[in-house]
């Protein structure tokens, strides 16, 4: 009953574990980010105070609004789910299935901060995080996200995918692939580091005979990874994943 870890199921039926972050660590990360926001606002305010004109005042208000509302969204999308505070605390935002946070999820979870922080000292956020499975605040429920320890997230196959796909020559499938089939192969490539060679080849052997166009020495998993390399744009997969 004291185990806070959560299991996520991949499209291939492979299960892996996420470790959600509790209230104290999230509070420290939020405090660090809030201090950075205040510092940015202070610097901008001093700059526009020096200008001392009407245009500068209205631009200051707009910039204050952008920093207050979009700081976390920009950081999470630009730095793989990590703001500076989260990075310092070794945590990151992911979707419920462990995949990288996307623009819609990030925007929704941060849009709901007004509800989480409606009263002074943020009691709604604290109660929601403390009482919910996975330590979710209202924004996490709305966006379908989790805040997990980065060490776990880094072990997930979404990260550093291009580094091991580079080991395989791009391969063209022997048959035309539908959109769903392409996504299945790419998802297999993302999950490959979690499977191990034996399990990966066992799964790949179900589908590889249908797309293999010769009898080369590549393993079943290696053949699908070669197709994934081809589908991903040969080196541009990191861009696709974000």
N, C-alpha and C positions, 0 to 999 in steps of 0.2 A: 504493500500500500504506500510505501515511501519512495517507490521508484517513479521518478518524474519523466523518464524517457518515453518517447512515442515511436511507434513503428509506422513506416511509410511503405506503400506498395507501388512498385514500378509497373509500367504497362506490360512487362514480360512476366509479371507475377513474382518478382524478386523483392524480398522484404529487407529493409535496412532501418537503422535506428537513428532518430534525431534526439538531441538533448536540449529541450527548451530551457531558456534562461529565466531565473527567478527574479523576484522583486528587487532585492538589494543591488544586484549587478545592473539591472536595467535602470534603476534610479541613478546610480553613479554615471552610467553612460549618458543618460538624459541631462544630468547636471553639467557634464563636460560640454555637451553640444550646446546647451543653453548659454554657458559662459562664452563659448565661441561666437554665438549669435549676438550676444550683448557687446562683445568686443568689436565685431563687424559694424554693428549699429553705432557704436561710440565713435569709431573711426570715420564712418560716413557722416555722422552728425557734425563732428569737428570740421570736416572738409567743407561741408555746405554752410556751416556757420561763418567760415572765412569768406565764402562767396557773398553771402548776405544779399540775396536778391529773390524776387518772387518765384522765378522759374526754379531756382535751386531748392526752395522750400517744398514745392509740390513734387519735384523729382525725389526729394528726400523721403516724403511720405510714401511714394510708390516703391522705392527701394526698401524701405522699412517693411512694407507689406510683403514684398517678394521674399525677403530674408525670413520673415516670420512664418510664411506659409509654404515656401518651396525649398527651404534649406535641406530638409530631410529627404524630400523626393529626389532632388538633384543628386545628393550624395549617394543615396541608395541605388540609383540607376547608374551612376558613373563609376562607383567603386564596389560593385558586386554585393550590394546589400549592406554596405558599411558606411556609416557616417564617421567622422573623426572620433567621437566619443565611443562608438561601438568598436571601432578598430582598436582603440587603446584598451578596451575591456575584453577584447578577444571574442566578440560576438558579431552576428550578422542576421539580416532579415532574409528569409526564404519563404517560398509558398508552402502550403500545407503538405504537399507531396515531396518536399525537399528540393524542388527545382528552383532556379534563380527567380527572384522577384521581378515581375514585369511592370511596365508603366501603369497599367490600370490598377493593379494590386497596391503598388506604392502610393498612388494618388489617393485611393480610397482610404487606406489605413492612416494617412496623414491628414486627410480632410476631416476625419472623425476625431482629431485631437481636441477640437472645440468641445466635444461631448465628454471626452475623458478628463479634460481639465476645466470643466464648467465651474466648479467651486474652488475656493482657495485651498491650496495644499493637495489638490488633485485626488480627493477621496474616491471618486468614481473609478479612476484608473487603478488606484491601489486595491480597491475591493475586487474589481474585475480580474486583475492579475493574480491576486492571492487566492481567489476562490475558483478559478477556472482551470480546467485541464489544459496543460500546455502553457500556462501563465499568459493568457491572451488578454489584452485590453480590448475595448469596444472596437477600436480601429483594426485590430488584428482579425476580429470576427468578420467585420465588414469586408476587408480586403482579402480574406482567406490566406493569412500569413502567420508565420511563427518567427520568433526571435530565438535563435539557437547558438550554441557555442561554435565558434569559427573552426575549431579543430575538427569537429564532426562534419561541418559543411565542406571543409577543404578535402576531406576524404571522399566526398560524394563525387560522382562522375561528371558533374557539370563543369568542374574546374579542370584546367590544364588538359582538356581533351585534345587540342591541336598538337600538343607535345608528343603524344603517343600515336596519333593518326599519321604523323609525318614518317613513321617507321614503315608505313605500308604504301605501296604504289597505288595511285588511283585506278580503280577498276570499273569498267562499264558493265552493267548487268546484261545478261544474255537475253532478257526479255524486258519489254517496257514496264516500268513500275508506276503504279498509281500513287496518288498523293499519300494515302494511308500507308502503303508499303514503304515509301521513302521515309516517312516519319517513324515507322517501326524500326527500320534499319538504323536511323540516326539515334533513336532512343536506345537501341541495343548498344551502339557505340558509347553513348553517355554512361550506360550502366556497366560497361565492360570491366572497369577496375574493381567493382564490387564482387564480380562473379568468380574470378580466378579462371585459369586456362581450361581446366577440366569442365567446369560447369558452363563456361561460355561456349565451348565447342559442342557440348551436349545440346544446348539450346539452338546454336547455329545450324547444327546438322539437320534440324527439322525443315529449315527453309532454304539452305544453301543449294541443294540439288536443283531447285527450280530456277535459280539465277546464275548458276555457274556455266560458263561457256567453254571450259576446257578442263583437262585433268592435271592441272599443275600441282606443285608440291605444297601449296598454301593450305593451312588448316581451314576448317569451316569458319571458325571465328575470324581468322585472318582475312578470308575472302570477303566476309561481310564488312569488316573494318576498311578494306580497300574500297568497297562500294561507298561506304560512308564518307571516306576521304574524297571520293569523286563528287558525291552529292553535296558535300559541305563547301565546295569551291576550292579545294586544294590549298589549304593554308589560311582560308578566311573564316574558319569555323568559330574562332573567338568572337568575331564580329557578329556572326549569326546568333550565337548564344545569348548575347546581351539583349 
